[in-house]
Amino acid sequence: MNSSDPASLQNLNDIVLPGPVGWWPLASGWYYLLGFLLLGLAWFIYKAVKDWNRNRYRRAALNELKLLATITQDTDKRDASLRQLPVLLKRTALSVYPRSQLASLTGKNWHDFLNSKVSTPSFTESQLDLMDRISYSVGDLKLVDPKAADELFGACRHWLKHHQPAEKQKPLEETGPC
């Protein structure tokens, strides 16, 4: 029943819809967004690796402290492991702070230095006295209370985990001839 009249409603056909729009190729804005995301991810990985490497000394010191704490439980090796505790702290501090500032510190100055490098002081006076006794005594350390030694190990662990390393010094710039 097609009529010869072109304007007749009988001659209308269904509308043909176009196919769905594909995702590929992406518009240029998506490429910029992906590029920024990749740059952000690369920066995050770089910072994480840098922090991991910067704290390598800290992990090594904590592992050594854990080993010393285990050895301290053996009464035959207790003296030697307790005597290594102040040495471990000094070696760790020397690895991140300038030798000229730190190497000569002993006694009260050393204690003040240790407590000044953490936000909350790690060591109490009794623990610092015990560390001095361990450092400077020549006899055996069997009289050291095991509970006090455990508390000292805990304070050392806290200091090793939470001390703030020294800021890197920038080299002096040359100003030219005077």
Salt bridges, closest charged atoms under 4 A:
ASP51 OD1 - ARG54 NH2 2.91
GLU64 OE1 - ARG91 NH2 2.63
ASP112 OD1 - LYS108 NZ 3.07
ASP132 OD1 - HIS111 NE2 3.16
